Amino acid sequence: MKIIPTVDKGLRVIPEAPAEWMLLRKIIQDANPTHLADRLSQPMDEESCWEDIVQPELEETFNTQLIRVADATKVESLDGFLIKNEHLMEWYGALNQARLMLENTHSLSTLDLNELDTFPPPLRQALVRASSYTRIQSLILDYLDTSVDETNSPS
Amino acid sequence: MSVSAPKEKTQTVVKAARQWQVIVLDDPVNLMQYVIVVFQNVFGMSKALAKKHMMEVHEKGRSVVWTGEREKAEMYVHQLQANQLTAVLEKD
């Protein structure tokens, strides 16, 4: 997969194999906006009315992020697709949702990677996806950082 | 000898409004660099201060990132949660 910065501070993503398109579509399947909104809202007391007011808003925000990913990965174009600068954080959020859910389901951070060969295939696949999502997130963050630095640098 | 009536003493006690703390909790997923960006965006922190709070979350499991009135504290918790950080409200 190639990820290339564009002149208008976006990123062009060019998956180079069907498996890479599948990986990107898996983001939506791995994420669970309802569960995440519910989990984040759990510690809030009744006085805050979190469940009635904020939780639905959180869920909507998380859903919007996934719709962005679904739209971009719908058609397998040879040119890949463009992530506009203003959509970079939505992509980051979608990837984050997927990683949070994978961690919630598989407790990936507690695994001993020396025993990787003994892991069942679904667990190994989850690890690969989480690692790939992290890589893309890091690229987005590095790129955002660079964009900010360039904006702030004296002309 | 005349005895004067005891003077009435009035005292006004100004009670400070109860303060609330916005606390961010550690999780194994959110990237350090991202947490710094969120603190900068939500609270307008300098990068150095945002990094200090991020390290506190990472090393101690929690960091008090803001203290003040409840309504504003709730707004900050909402913003942090919208950025997928685990944030809670506690009485100071």
gemmi code that builds the backbone of each chain (N, CA, C; Angstrom):
import gemmi

chains = {
    "A": [
        ("MET", (0.844, -1.188, 0.000), (0.000, 0.000, 0.000), (0.884, 1.244, 0.000)),
        ("LYS", (0.564, 2.144, -0.948), (1.315, 3.401, -0.978), (0.453, 4.491, -0.348)),
        ("ILE", (1.066, 5.319, 0.465), (0.361, 6.476, 1.036), (1.221, 7.703, 0.724)),
        ("ILE", (0.658, 8.580, -0.122), (1.453, 9.689, -0.661), (0.823, 11.031, -0.276)),
        ("PRO", (1.630, 11.966, 0.258), (1.094, 13.310, 0.543), (0.698, 14.026, -0.739)),
        ("THR", (-0.346, 14.817, -0.673), (-0.785, 15.587, -1.846), (-0.489, 17.071, -1.616)),
        ("VAL", (-0.553, 17.849, -2.696), (-0.205, 19.273, -2.587), (-1.163, 20.026, -1.662)),
        ("ASP", (-2.420, 19.564, -1.608), (-3.382, 20.260, -0.753), (-3.457, 19.638, 0.648)),
        ("LYS", (-2.347, 19.064, 1.078), (-2.163, 18.558, 2.446), (-3.084, 17.397, 2.814)),
        ("GLY", (-3.488, 16.673, 1.783), (-4.220, 15.446, 2.028), (-3.295, 14.255, 1.839)),
        ("LEU", (-3.868, 13.076, 1.803), (-3.076, 11.871, 1.549), (-3.769, 11.034, 0.478)),
        ("ARG", (-2.985, 10.545, -0.469), (-3.541, 9.604, -1.441), (-3.132, 8.199, -1.017)),
        ("VAL", (-4.134, 7.352, -0.878), (-3.887, 5.968, -0.462), (-4.089, 5.072, -1.676)),
        ("ILE", (-3.051, 4.304, -2.000), (-3.143, 3.414, -3.164), (-2.902, 1.966, -2.713)),
        ("PRO", (-3.987, 1.246, -2.446), (-3.825, -0.183, -2.143), (-3.318, -0.899, -3.394)),
        ("GLU", (-2.366, -1.814, -3.217), (-1.747, -2.451, -4.388), (-2.166, -3.906, -4.570)),
        ("ALA", (-3.062, -4.370, -3.725), (-3.543, -5.749, -3.846), (-4.952, -5.820, -3.256)),
        ("PRO", (-5.752, -6.781, -3.723), (-7.109, -6.915, -3.179), (-7.110, -7.073, -1.652)),
        ("ALA", (-6.080, -7.745, -1.141), (-6.011, -7.959, 0.316), (-5.899, -6.628, 1.074)),
        ("GLU", (-5.261, -5.650, 0.420), (-5.112, -4.351, 1.084), (-6.437, -3.571, 1.088)),
        ("TRP", (-7.208, -3.759, 0.028), (-8.564, -3.161, 0.035), (-9.390, -3.827, 1.139)),
        ("MET", (-9.249, -5.137, 1.235), (-10.000, -5.877, 2.263), (-9.621, -5.409, 3.665)),
        ("LEU", (-8.323, -5.179, 3.837), (-7.838, -4.708, 5.147), (-8.510, -3.382, 5.512)),
        ("LEU", (-8.579, -2.472, 4.526), (-9.179, -1.161, 4.801), (-10.678, -1.285, 5.107)),
        ("ARG", (-11.339, -2.216, 4.420), (-12.778, -2.400, 4.683), (-13.003, -3.051, 6.039)),
        ("LYS", (-12.016, -3.790, 6.493), (-12.122, -4.461, 7.805), (-12.211, -3.452, 8.957)),
        ("ILE", (-11.712, -2.225, 8.703), (-11.765, -1.186, 9.744), (-13.204, -1.062, 10.249)),
        ("ILE", (-14.142, -1.035, 9.293), (-15.562, -0.836, 9.634), (-16.101, -2.031, 10.417)),
        ("GLN", (-15.671, -3.224, 10.014), (-16.149, -4.434, 10.704), (-15.554, -4.567, 12.103)),
        ("ASP", (-14.294, -4.140, 12.227), (-13.636, -4.263, 13.541), (-14.194, -3.258, 14.552)),
        ("ALA", (-14.599, -2.098, 14.054), (-15.090, -1.047, 14.962), (-16.506, -1.362, 15.447)),
        ("ASN", (-16.860, -0.763, 16.567), (-18.224, -0.913, 17.092), (-18.602, 0.381, 17.820)),
        ("PRO", (-19.167, 1.342, 17.059), (-19.444, 2.677, 17.620), (-20.361, 2.639, 18.846)),
        ("THR", (-21.364, 1.765, 18.810), (-22.311, 1.697, 19.933), (-21.603, 1.246, 21.200)),
        ("HIS", (-20.797, 0.212, 21.062), (-20.066, -0.312, 22.218), (-19.094, 0.720, 22.769)),
        ("LEU", (-18.389, 1.408, 21.867), (-17.397, 2.388, 22.306), (-18.066, 3.557, 23.037)),
        ("ALA", (-19.157, 4.072, 22.447), (-19.868, 5.191, 23.087), (-20.383, 4.773, 24.465)),
        ("ASP", (-20.859, 3.555, 24.549), (-21.382, 3.039, 25.821), (-20.256, 2.891, 26.851)),
        ("ARG", (-19.131, 2.323, 26.415), (-18.018, 2.100, 27.347), (-17.445, 3.421, 27.871)),
        ("LEU", (-17.291, 4.398, 26.961), (-16.735, 5.687, 27.386), (-17.678, 6.397, 28.356)),
        ("SER", (-18.988, 6.172, 28.188), (-19.977, 6.871, 29.009), (-20.194, 6.214, 30.372)),
        ("GLN", (-19.771, 4.974, 30.509), (-20.033, 4.203, 31.744), (-19.700, 4.942, 33.042)),
        ("PRO", (-18.520, 5.573, 33.145), (-18.154, 6.149, 34.456), (-18.957, 7.394, 34.840)),
        ("MET", (-19.761, 7.949, 33.938), (-20.460, 9.202, 34.246), (-21.670, 8.942, 35.143)),
        ("ASP", (-21.894, 9.857, 36.099), (-23.009, 9.672, 37.036), (-24.348, 10.075, 36.404)),
        ("GLU", (-25.447, 9.766, 37.114), (-26.786, 10.028, 36.565), (-27.053, 11.519, 36.392)),
        ("GLU", (-26.434, 12.313, 37.295), (-26.644, 13.765, 37.272), (-26.272, 14.367, 35.908)),
        ("SER", (-25.310, 13.762, 35.282), (-24.806, 14.323, 34.026), (-25.715, 14.040, 32.832)),
        ("CYS", (-26.683, 13.124, 32.985), (-27.589, 12.739, 31.884), (-26.793, 12.270, 30.662)),
        ("TRP", (-25.653, 11.695, 30.900), (-24.739, 11.309, 29.809), (-25.400, 10.335, 28.843)),
        ("GLU", (-26.101, 9.354, 29.429), (-26.689, 8.288, 28.620), (-27.706, 8.846, 27.609)),
        ("ASP", (-28.449, 9.880, 28.047), (-29.512, 10.413, 27.184), (-29.001, 11.431, 26.179)),
        ("ILE", (-28.001, 12.202, 26.587), (-27.590, 13.327, 25.741), (-26.260, 13.082, 25.023)),
        ("VAL", (-25.239, 12.783, 25.800), (-23.889, 12.733, 25.206), (-23.629, 11.415, 24.466)),
        ("GLN", (-24.045, 10.324, 25.074), (-23.756, 9.011, 24.466), (-24.258, 8.910, 23.012)),
        ("PRO", (-25.492, 9.341, 22.726), (-25.932, 9.298, 21.323), (-25.085, 10.183, 20.408)),
        ("GLU", (-24.621, 11.315, 20.944), (-23.766, 12.201, 20.136), (-22.428, 11.539, 19.830)),
        ("LEU", (-21.886, 10.866, 20.842), (-20.611, 10.166, 20.639), (-20.776, 9.099, 19.554)),
        ("GLU", (-21.869, 8.347, 19.676), (-22.122, 7.268, 18.714), (-22.231, 7.837, 17.295)),
        ("GLU", (-22.893, 8.973, 17.171), (-23.054, 9.595, 15.854), (-21.699, 10.033, 15.294)),
        ("THR", (-20.872, 10.620, 16.170), (-19.524, 11.033, 15.745), (-18.734, 9.828, 15.241)),
        ("PHE", (-18.798, 8.735, 15.996), (-18.030, 7.539, 15.622), (-18.575, 6.925, 14.333)),
        ("ASN", (-19.896, 6.963, 14.163), (-20.497, 6.439, 12.931), (-20.066, 7.247, 11.713)),
        ("THR", (-20.002, 8.562, 11.883), (-19.595, 9.440, 10.778), (-18.191, 9.074, 10.294)),
        ("GLN", (-17.320, 8.755, 11.252), (-15.944, 8.380, 10.893), (-15.945, 7.106, 10.033)),
        ("LEU", (-16.790, 6.161, 10.408), (-16.828, 4.892, 9.666), (-17.451, 5.068, 8.277)),
        ("ILE", (-18.435, 5.972, 8.177), (-19.050, 6.246, 6.867), (-18.002, 6.815, 5.917)),
        ("ARG", (-17.127, 7.667, 6.459), (-16.046, 8.247, 5.652), (-15.178, 7.130, 5.065)),
        ("VAL", (-14.822, 6.154, 5.881), (-13.984, 5.030, 5.424), (-14.754, 4.185, 4.410)),
        ("ALA", (-16.016, 3.923, 4.701), (-16.834, 3.088, 3.799), (-16.937, 3.732, 2.421)),
        ("ASP", (-17.168, 5.039, 2.388), (-17.291, 5.749, 1.110), (-15.993, 5.677, 0.302)),
        ("ALA", (-14.890, 5.852, 0.987), (-13.587, 5.896, 0.286), (-13.183, 4.535, -0.267)),
        ("THR", (-13.592, 3.473, 0.402), (-13.106, 2.133, 0.022), (-14.143, 1.337, -0.780)),
        ("LYS", (-15.223, 2.025, -1.166), (-16.322, 1.338, -1.867), (-15.861, 0.784, -3.215)),
        ("VAL", (-15.170, 1.631, -3.978), (-14.754, 1.236, -5.335), (-13.243, 1.024, -5.368)),
        ("GLU", (-12.835, -0.119, -5.912), (-11.401, -0.427, -5.977), (-10.791, 0.223, -7.217)),
        ("SER", (-10.395, 1.469, -7.095), (-9.787, 2.185, -8.221), (-8.279, 1.957, -8.223)),
        ("LEU", (-7.702, 1.916, -9.418), (-6.244, 1.745, -9.520), (-5.505, 2.932, -8.896)),
        ("ASP", (-6.156, 4.103, -8.939), (-5.555, 5.316, -8.360), (-5.748, 5.384, -6.844)),
        ("GLY", (-6.421, 4.405, -6.297), (-6.698, 4.441, -4.859), (-7.740, 5.500, -4.552)),
        ("PHE", (-7.551, 6.185, -3.459), (-8.502, 7.249, -3.091), (-7.766, 8.333, -2.320)),
        ("LEU", (-8.443, 9.489, -2.265), (-7.840, 10.652, -1.610), (-8.461, 10.845, -0.220)),
        ("ILE", (-7.620, 11.076, 0.764), (-8.137, 11.530, 2.068), (-7.824, 13.018, 2.145)),
        ("LYS", (-8.889, 13.834, 2.092), (-8.669, 15.275, 2.172), (-8.120, 15.638, 3.541)),
        ("ASN", (-7.413, 16.752, 3.604), (-6.809, 17.188, 4.871), (-7.849, 17.269, 5.986)),
        ("GLU", (-9.032, 17.803, 5.659), (-10.060, 17.977, 6.697), (-10.680, 16.644, 7.139)),
        ("HIS", (-10.363, 15.566, 6.427), (-10.906, 14.257, 6.797), (-9.866, 13.358, 7.462)),
        ("LEU", (-8.645, 13.854, 7.622), (-7.576, 13.016, 8.185), (-7.910, 12.542, 9.595)),
        ("MET", (-8.464, 13.432, 10.414), (-8.759, 13.037, 11.797), (-9.923, 12.051, 11.872)),
        ("GLU", (-10.845, 12.144, 10.890), (-11.934, 11.151, 10.855), (-11.367, 9.769, 10.535)),
        ("TRP", (-10.432, 9.738, 9.616), (-9.778, 8.463, 9.314), (-9.019, 7.940, 10.537)),
        ("TYR", (-8.322, 8.844, 11.187), (-7.595, 8.445, 12.396), (-8.576, 7.849, 13.411)),
        ("GLY", (-9.714, 8.532, 13.585), (-10.708, 8.080, 14.558), (-11.272, 6.716, 14.213)),
        ("ALA", (-11.529, 6.481, 12.926), (-12.061, 5.181, 12.503), (-11.059, 4.067, 12.803)),
        ("LEU", (-9.792, 4.339, 12.488), (-8.740, 3.347, 12.767), (-8.631, 3.108, 14.278)),
        ("ASN", (-8.784, 4.172, 15.032), (-8.697, 4.062, 16.489), (-9.839, 3.211, 17.058)),
        ("GLN", (-11.035, 3.446, 16.511), (-12.187, 2.650, 16.942), (-11.917, 1.161, 16.728)),
        ("ALA", (-11.372, 0.853, 15.542), (-11.089, -0.550, 15.217), (-10.069, -1.128, 16.198)),
        ("ARG", (-9.024, -0.354, 16.506), (-7.985, -0.849, 17.421), (-8.519, -0.999, 18.836)),
        ("LEU", (-9.353, -0.052, 19.262), (-9.923, -0.135, 20.612), (-10.777, -1.397, 20.754)),
        ("MET", (-11.525, -1.706, 19.693), (-12.404, -2.887, 19.753), (-11.591, -4.173, 19.689)),
        ("LEU", (-10.544, -4.188, 18.858), (-9.687, -5.382, 18.788), (-9.031, -5.635, 20.146)),
        ("GLU", (-8.602, -4.551, 20.793), (-8.002, -4.687, 22.131), (-9.040, -5.200, 23.120)),
        ("ASN", (-10.245, -4.667, 23.019), (-11.326, -5.064, 23.911), (-11.669, -6.553, 23.741)),
        ("THR", (-11.642, -7.015, 22.512), (-12.019, -8.403, 22.215), (-10.891, -9.385, 22.512)),
        ("HIS", (-9.667, -9.004, 22.139), (-8.562, -9.977, 22.195), (-7.492, -9.651, 23.237)),
        ("SER", (-7.597, -8.529, 23.927), (-6.551, -8.097, 24.884), (-5.166, -8.203, 24.256)),
        ("LEU", (-5.015, -7.629, 23.083), (-3.775, -7.783, 22.317), (-2.547, -7.282, 23.071)),
        ("SER", (-2.730, -6.224, 23.875), (-1.573, -5.632, 24.560), (-1.003, -6.548, 25.636)),
        ("THR", (-1.752, -7.576, 26.027), (-1.259, -8.472, 27.096), (-0.620, -9.740, 26.521)),
        ("LEU", (-0.655, -9.882, 25.196), (-0.148, -11.128, 24.598), (1.378, -11.175, 24.603)),
        ("ASP", (1.902, -12.374, 24.764), (3.337, -12.585, 24.660), (3.651, -12.956, 23.207)),
        ("LEU", (4.264, -12.011, 22.499), (4.478, -12.226, 21.061), (5.503, -13.323, 20.771)),
        ("ASN", (6.237, -13.755, 21.807), (7.150, -14.888, 21.610), (6.373, -16.176, 21.347)),
        ("GLU", (5.086, -16.156, 21.722), (4.252, -17.348, 21.521), (3.334, -17.210, 20.303)),
        ("LEU", (3.719, -16.302, 19.425), (2.899, -15.984, 18.251), (2.473, -17.240, 17.480)),
        ("ASP", (3.415, -18.190, 17.342), (3.123, -19.396, 16.545), (2.006, -20.237, 17.142)),
        ("THR", (1.777, -20.084, 18.420), (0.750, -20.908, 19.075), (-0.638, -20.241, 19.040)),
        ("PHE", (-0.682, -18.987, 18.595), (-1.963, -18.277, 18.582), (-2.878, -18.852, 17.499)),
        ("PRO", (-4.178, -18.943, 17.771), (-5.112, -19.375, 16.712), (-5.177, -18.325, 15.607)),
        ("PRO", (-5.498, -18.757, 14.367), (-5.506, -17.822, 13.221), (-6.297, -16.532, 13.459)),
        ("PRO", (-7.508, -16.586, 14.049), (-8.235, -15.307, 14.223), (-7.464, -14.307, 15.082)),
        ("LEU", (-6.745, -14.818, 16.070), (-5.971, -13.928, 16.937), (-4.788, -13.334, 16.183)),
        ("ARG", (-4.136, -14.194, 15.388), (-2.994, -13.695, 14.601), (-3.455, -12.640, 13.590)),
        ("GLN", (-4.615, -12.925, 12.989), (-5.144, -11.955, 12.001), (-5.494, -10.621, 12.682)),
        ("ALA", (-6.042, -10.726, 13.886), (-6.386, -9.507, 14.643), (-5.125, -8.699, 14.946)),
        ("LEU", (-4.053, -9.406, 15.289), (-2.773, -8.734, 15.578), (-2.244, -8.013, 14.341)),
        ("VAL", (-2.316, -8.697, 13.205), (-1.827, -8.098, 11.949), (-2.636, -6.854, 11.616)),
        ("ARG", (-3.966, -6.959, 11.777), (-4.815, -5.800, 11.445), (-4.520, -4.633, 12.388)),
        ("ALA", (-4.426, -4.934, 13.687), (-4.166, -3.865, 14.663), (-2.836, -3.181, 14.351)),
        ("SER", (-1.848, -3.994, 13.982), (-0.532, -3.446, 13.679), (-0.588, -2.577, 12.406)),
        ("SER", (-1.328, -3.032, 11.409), (-1.460, -2.253, 10.166), (-2.196, -0.946, 10.438)),
        ("TYR", (-3.247, -1.015, 11.235), (-4.003, 0.202, 11.565), (-3.104, 1.210, 12.309)),
        ("THR", (-2.282, 0.683, 13.212), (-1.375, 1.565, 13.966), (-0.411, 2.269, 13.024)),
        ("ARG", (0.079, 1.503, 12.042), (1.049, 2.061, 11.080), (0.416, 3.228, 10.311)),
        ("ILE", (-0.825, 3.024, 9.865), (-1.498, 4.094, 9.106), (-1.765, 5.298, 10.024)),
        ("GLN", (-2.163, 5.013, 11.261), (-2.403, 6.107, 12.214), (-1.131, 6.923, 12.433)),
        ("SER", (0.001, 6.225, 12.572), (1.267, 6.929, 12.804), (1.607, 7.823, 11.628)),
        ("LEU", (1.355, 7.301, 10.410), (1.613, 8.116, 9.207), (0.742, 9.365, 9.210)),
        ("ILE", (-0.528, 9.202, 9.558), (-1.437, 10.361, 9.599), (-0.939, 11.378, 10.628)),
        ("LEU", (-0.555, 10.883, 11.810), (-0.080, 11.797, 12.863), (1.194, 12.524, 12.453)),
        ("ASP", (2.140, 11.763, 11.880), (3.398, 12.382, 11.427), (3.106, 13.455, 10.398)),
        ("TYR", (2.171, 13.137, 9.510), (1.853, 14.057, 8.436), (1.177, 15.315, 8.990)),
        ("LEU", (0.251, 15.119, 9.927), (-0.421, 16.264, 10.549), (0.595, 17.158, 11.253)),
        ("ASP", (1.529, 16.517, 11.948), (2.594, 17.233, 12.660), (3.413, 18.079, 11.699)),
        ("THR", (3.785, 17.449, 10.569), (4.590, 18.147, 9.567), (3.815, 19.329, 8.995)),
        ("SER", (2.504, 19.104, 8.711), (1.681, 20.173, 8.146), (1.632, 21.359, 9.092)),
        ("VAL", (1.459, 21.065, 10.402), (1.390, 22.134, 11.407), (2.712, 22.882, 11.473)),
        ("ASP", (3.835, 22.104, 11.469), (5.160, 22.730, 11.538), (5.380, 23.662, 10.350)),
        ("GLU", (4.947, 23.180, 9.154), (5.138, 23.993, 7.944), (4.310, 25.276, 8.021)),
        ("THR", (3.087, 25.130, 8.572), (2.206, 26.289, 8.690), (2.795, 27.315, 9.651)),
        ("ASN", (3.426, 26.814, 10.720), (3.948, 27.710, 11.737), (5.348, 28.234, 11.449)),
        ("SER", (6.017, 27.615, 10.480), (7.400, 28.028, 10.244), (7.436, 29.414, 9.603)),
        ("PRO", (8.456, 30.243, 9.977), (8.533, 31.584, 9.400), (8.782, 31.525, 7.900)),
        ("SER", (8.143, 32.443, 7.175), (8.312, 32.404, 5.713), (9.549, 33.191, 5.321)),
    ],
    "B": [
        ("MET", (-23.365, 50.759, 87.047), (-22.652, 50.364, 85.840), (-23.664, 49.843, 84.812)),
        ("SER", (-23.564, 50.444, 83.707), (-24.497, 49.957, 82.687), (-23.861, 48.809, 81.884)),
        ("VAL", (-24.724, 47.934, 81.577), (-24.241, 46.786, 80.787), (-24.783, 46.926, 79.366)),
        ("SER", (-23.881, 47.057, 78.484), (-24.358, 47.181, 77.088), (-24.653, 45.798, 76.496)),
        ("ALA", (-25.636, 45.829, 75.667), (-25.998, 44.553, 75.020), (-24.844, 44.087, 74.131)),
        ("PRO", (-24.644, 42.816, 74.150), (-23.550, 42.310, 73.297), (-23.794, 42.655, 71.820)),
        ("LYS", (-22.720, 43.083, 71.230), (-22.857, 43.461, 69.808), (-23.105, 42.210, 68.954)),
        ("GLU", (-24.009, 42.409, 68.058), (-24.257, 41.276, 67.148), (-23.149, 41.210, 66.114)),
        ("LYS", (-22.676, 40.055, 65.942), (-21.597, 39.896, 64.968), (-22.144, 39.174, 63.736)),
        ("THR", (-21.981, 39.765, 62.656), (-22.404, 39.039, 61.443), (-21.159, 38.671, 60.639)),
        ("GLN", (-21.249, 37.548, 60.096), (-20.092, 37.082, 59.322), (-20.586, 36.432, 58.022)),
        ("THR", (-20.018, 36.878, 57.015), (-20.398, 36.271, 55.735), (-19.342, 35.245, 55.349)),
        ("VAL", (-19.810, 34.068, 55.157), (-18.873, 33.032, 54.740), (-19.056, 32.785, 53.246)),
        ("VAL", (-18.017, 33.048, 52.537), (-18.095, 32.800, 51.090), (-17.592, 31.385, 50.832)),
        ("LYS", (-18.518, 30.585, 50.388), (-18.147, 29.197, 50.106), (-17.796, 29.062, 48.632)),
        ("ALA", (-16.648, 28.533, 48.389), (-16.258, 28.343, 46.997), (-17.139, 27.266, 46.377)),
        ("ALA", (-17.518, 27.509, 45.131), (-18.309, 26.489, 44.431), (-17.484, 25.217, 44.336)),
        ("ARG", (-18.176, 24.107, 44.428), (-17.447, 22.837, 44.382), (-16.714, 22.693, 43.039)),
        ("GLN", (-15.480, 22.297, 43.145), (-14.665, 22.158, 41.946), (-14.700, 20.711, 41.448)),
        ("TRP", (-14.605, 20.577, 40.169), (-14.596, 19.249, 39.550), (-13.310, 19.060, 38.757)),
        ("GLN", (-12.831, 17.841, 38.818), (-11.601, 17.538, 38.093), (-11.920, 16.715, 36.838)),
        ("VAL", (-11.283, 17.068, 35.757), (-11.354, 16.257, 34.539), (-10.112, 15.370, 34.543)),
        ("ILE", (-10.346, 14.069, 34.562), (-9.228, 13.128, 34.677), (-9.183, 12.227, 33.441)),
        ("VAL", (-8.006, 12.106, 32.871), (-7.817, 11.203, 31.732), (-7.129, 9.935, 32.246)),
        ("LEU", (-7.700, 8.791, 31.868), (-7.170, 7.499, 32.308), (-6.372, 6.835, 31.183)),
        ("ASP", (-5.428, 6.017, 31.601), (-4.557, 5.340, 30.631), (-5.322, 4.224, 29.906)),
        ("ASP", (-4.937, 3.968, 28.686), (-5.431, 2.781, 27.982), (-4.305, 2.296, 27.086)),
        ("PRO", (-4.364, 1.024, 26.686), (-3.223, 0.475, 25.935), (-3.276, 0.759, 24.436)),
        ("VAL", (-4.239, 1.541, 23.984), (-4.432, 1.708, 22.542), (-4.023, 3.090, 22.039)),
        ("ASN", (-4.490, 4.138, 22.701), (-4.235, 5.484, 22.168), (-2.743, 5.811, 22.131)),
        ("LEU", (-2.297, 6.277, 20.978), (-0.876, 6.561, 20.777), (-0.496, 7.837, 21.525)),
        ("MET", (0.727, 7.826, 22.077), (1.201, 8.964, 22.881), (1.115, 10.276, 22.098)),
        ("GLN", (1.568, 10.218, 20.855), (1.593, 11.416, 20.006), (0.172, 11.964, 19.813)),
        ("TYR", (-0.777, 11.046, 19.713), (-2.183, 11.445, 19.522), (-2.723, 12.113, 20.781)),
        ("VAL", (-2.415, 11.543, 21.939), (-2.910, 12.103, 23.202), (-2.413, 13.552, 23.360)),
        ("ILE", (-1.168, 13.784, 22.963), (-0.614, 15.151, 23.026), (-1.433, 16.084, 22.123)),
        ("VAL", (-1.709, 15.625, 20.911), (-2.479, 16.441, 19.959), (-3.865, 16.760, 20.528)),
        ("VAL", (-4.506, 15.766, 21.143), (-5.854, 15.979, 21.690), (-5.808, 17.009, 22.826)),
        ("PHE", (-4.832, 16.885, 23.726), (-4.722, 17.846, 24.839), (-4.505, 19.271, 24.296)),
        ("GLN", (-3.699, 19.372, 23.265), (-3.447, 20.692, 22.664), (-4.738, 21.257, 22.055)),
        ("ASN", (-5.466, 20.390, 21.339), (-6.687, 20.859, 20.654), (-7.811, 21.192, 21.635)),
        ("VAL", (-7.992, 20.347, 22.649), (-9.135, 20.526, 23.563), (-8.878, 21.651, 24.563)),
        ("PHE", (-7.668, 21.675, 25.140), (-7.397, 22.641, 26.221), (-6.513, 23.808, 25.771)),
        ("GLY", (-6.017, 23.757, 24.553), (-5.107, 24.791, 24.086), (-3.780, 24.773, 24.827)),
        ("MET", (-3.394, 23.587, 25.303), (-2.125, 23.462, 26.040), (-0.938, 23.645, 25.093)),
        ("SER", (0.185, 24.081, 25.667), (1.430, 24.075, 24.897), (1.821, 22.617, 24.684)),
        ("LYS", (2.687, 22.367, 23.724), (3.105, 21.001, 23.455), (3.800, 20.399, 24.679)),
        ("ALA", (4.601, 21.239, 25.358), (5.353, 20.754, 26.529), (4.408, 20.332, 27.650)),
        ("LEU", (3.387, 21.151, 27.916), (2.442, 20.820, 28.988), (1.609, 19.595, 28.609)),
        ("ALA", (1.193, 19.556, 27.341), (0.413, 18.409, 26.865), (1.230, 17.124, 27.027)),
        ("LYS", (2.520, 17.221, 26.728), (3.398, 16.052, 26.843), (3.536, 15.630, 28.308)),
        ("LYS", (3.625, 16.620, 29.202), (3.749, 16.332, 30.640), (2.519, 15.546, 31.127)),
        ("HIS", (1.333, 16.015, 30.735), (0.108, 15.318, 31.141), (0.028, 13.928, 30.504)),
        ("MET", (0.447, 13.832, 29.243), (0.421, 12.534, 28.566), (1.319, 11.542, 29.299)),
        ("MET", (2.510, 12.003, 29.702), (3.450, 11.114, 30.401), (2.887, 10.686, 31.758)),
        ("GLU", (2.157, 11.627, 32.403), (1.546, 11.305, 33.692), (0.486, 10.208, 33.520)),
        ("VAL", (-0.301, 10.346, 32.465), (-1.306, 9.312, 32.169), (-0.597, 7.979, 31.941)),
        ("HIS", (0.468, 8.026, 31.161), (1.191, 6.810, 30.777), (1.851, 6.135, 31.990)),
        ("GLU", (2.462, 6.953, 32.846), (3.238, 6.386, 33.960), (2.401, 6.135, 35.212)),
        ("LYS", (1.462, 7.037, 35.500), (0.678, 6.895, 36.741), (-0.738, 6.363, 36.501)),
        ("GLY", (-1.103, 6.235, 35.235), (-2.419, 5.697, 34.913), (-3.506, 6.741, 34.852)),
        ("ARG", (-3.226, 7.981, 35.297), (-4.230, 9.050, 35.256), (-3.571, 10.409, 35.390)),
        ("SER", (-4.250, 11.414, 34.883), (-3.750, 12.775, 35.043), (-4.943, 13.728, 35.137)),
        ("VAL", (-4.871, 14.635, 36.099), (-5.895, 15.681, 36.204), (-5.527, 16.758, 35.184)),
        ("VAL", (-6.352, 16.900, 34.170), (-6.001, 17.825, 33.088), (-6.709, 19.170, 33.207)),
        ("TRP", (-7.742, 19.233, 34.045), (-8.457, 20.501, 34.208), (-9.269, 20.450, 35.490)),
        ("THR", (-9.404, 21.582, 36.178), (-10.233, 21.672, 37.381), (-11.081, 22.931, 37.291)),
        ("GLY", (-12.373, 22.809, 37.659), (-13.238, 23.983, 37.612), (-14.690, 23.589, 37.790)),
        ("GLU", (-15.568, 24.459, 37.299), (-16.996, 24.227, 37.516), (-17.498, 23.043, 36.669)),
        ("ARG", (-18.572, 22.441, 37.193), (-19.032, 21.177, 36.624), (-19.420, 21.278, 35.137)),
        ("GLU", (-20.148, 22.340, 34.803), (-20.652, 22.428, 33.428), (-19.518, 22.413, 32.396)),
        ("LYS", (-18.484, 23.196, 32.707), (-17.355, 23.249, 31.772), (-16.566, 21.928, 31.798)),
        ("ALA", (-16.484, 21.335, 32.982), (-15.782, 20.062, 33.105), (-16.470, 18.989, 32.256)),
        ("GLU", (-17.798, 18.994, 32.275), (-18.553, 18.028, 31.461), (-18.279, 18.247, 29.971)),
        ("MET", (-18.179, 19.526, 29.590), (-17.909, 19.830, 28.181), (-16.552, 19.247, 27.765)),
        ("TYR", (-15.560, 19.410, 28.654), (-14.221, 18.871, 28.343), (-14.234, 17.344, 28.277)),
        ("VAL", (-14.950, 16.716, 29.220), (-15.017, 15.246, 29.205), (-15.643, 14.782, 27.887)),
        ("HIS", (-16.697, 15.477, 27.480), (-17.357, 15.132, 26.210), (-16.364, 15.200, 25.054)),
        ("GLN", (-15.590, 16.295, 25.011), (-14.633, 16.470, 23.914), (-13.551, 15.386, 23.932)),
        ("LEU", (-13.091, 15.052, 25.133), (-12.051, 14.013, 25.242), (-12.607, 12.660, 24.801)),
        ("GLN", (-13.836, 12.367, 25.211), (-14.452, 11.092, 24.828), (-14.717, 11.047, 23.323)),
        ("ALA", (-15.083, 12.188, 22.747), (-15.299, 12.228, 21.296), (-13.997, 11.922, 20.557)),
        ("ASN", (-12.869, 12.204, 21.236), (-11.562, 11.854, 20.679), (-11.104, 10.471, 21.144)),
        ("GLN", (-12.030, 9.734, 21.757), (-11.827, 8.329, 22.153), (-10.831, 8.141, 23.293)),
        ("LEU", (-10.643, 9.189, 24.101), (-9.848, 9.028, 25.325), (-10.801, 8.687, 26.467)),
        ("THR", (-10.316, 7.894, 27.427), (-11.137, 7.570, 28.588), (-10.992, 8.704, 29.599)),
        ("ALA", (-12.080, 9.453, 29.773), (-12.038, 10.624, 30.658), (-13.197, 10.546, 31.646)),
        ("VAL", (-12.937, 10.938, 32.882), (-13.971, 10.907, 33.918), (-13.981, 12.234, 34.683)),
        ("LEU", (-15.084, 12.435, 35.413), (-15.242, 13.612, 36.271), (-15.122, 13.168, 37.719)),
        ("GLU", (-14.372, 13.921, 38.513), (-14.324, 13.621, 39.950), (-14.393, 14.923, 40.734)),
        ("LYS", (-14.999, 14.846, 41.945), (-15.031, 16.033, 42.798), (-13.629, 16.303, 43.324)),
        ("ASP", (-13.278, 17.593, 43.363), (-11.935, 17.978, 43.838), (-11.837, 17.733, 45.338)),
    ],
}
model = gemmi.Model(1)
for chain_id, residues in chains.items():
    chain = gemmi.Chain(chain_id)
    for i, (resn, *xyz) in enumerate(residues, 1):
        res = gemmi.Residue()
        res.name, res.seqid = resn, gemmi.SeqId(i, " ")
        for name, pos in zip(("N", "CA", "C"), xyz):
            atom = gemmi.Atom()
            atom.name, atom.element = name, gemmi.Element(name[0])
            atom.pos, atom.b_iso = gemmi.Position(*pos), 0.0
            res.add_atom(atom)
        chain.add_residue(res)
    model.add_chain(chain)
structure = gemmi.Structure()
structure.add_model(model)
structure.setup_entities()
